[in-house]
Amino acid sequence: MSRALANRLTPYMFMAPAVVIMAMALIYPLGYMIWGSFRDWNPSQSIGEAEFVGLKNYVTLWNDPNFHESLGVTLKFAFFVVSFEMIIGVGLALLLDRNIRGMSVLRTLFILPMMIAPVVVGLMWRYMYHPTVGTFNRFLDDWGLPKIDWLGQHALGSIIIADIWQWTPFIFILSLAALQSLPGSALEAAKIDGATSWQQIVHIKIPLMMPVLIVTCLLRLIDAFKVLEVILVMTQGGPGLSTEILALRISRTATEFRELGVAAAMSNYLLLLLLTLTVGMFLFTRLQEARAARIRAIIDEDA
């Protein structure tokens, strides 16, 4: 009996060091942030010295129109960047999933933007958007077209374009990997049945790729909610609050306004939103995995 008990406990003993490290690196800071959100806390005092105010920080944020505006900007930014990146990234993967001379070099070039530091990306696009000497306005001026105030009236759209340029390669890499891992028998069976290239994409490739695409979309969605450096360098959240996403507002609340409790409460709101999206997308992933399994079973029966 003792040997059987030891055999059952052995896996947990091996897991114990990793659990302890995870608790120290993840759970403790998370609990610290949640506890701090219930206090009137500023950087000049320790969290134990801060006054306990209960849900005051959460109620204040809930009634703050600036917080709601930043949340709206965040949702709008995340929706557009993830939507366009998924469409372009998957489209490029479908286009380049073929044996053509020089294709490996082309694939390497596509992923270069992802390797550049976000601060450098922000500076680069800021100079290209410059109203007088920027690349885009000089091009418009050469063609006799009116110049555009890229980082003024169209600031949010300009940042969305910069983010799409940098992170579409991430979607491309994972989509291409998913494409190349598809069972060859499925595509061969579709060709034998007379399916066109478009029909193969719609009815075979995309459904079988869907579980990977959903996880990829979720990863990019989480990153889009946390983007900070590019926006900070390009617009600093302006003009007004037109490009101030929640991550930037949290940073300003903690550093400029010195309200750590409010910043922690804002972070918890963002965390709750991301958890809700994550759970919803994982449930949808389960449905898509079941659908992909049914498609594979049908193909295996036909084979």
Disulfide bonds with the S-S distance in Angstrom:
none
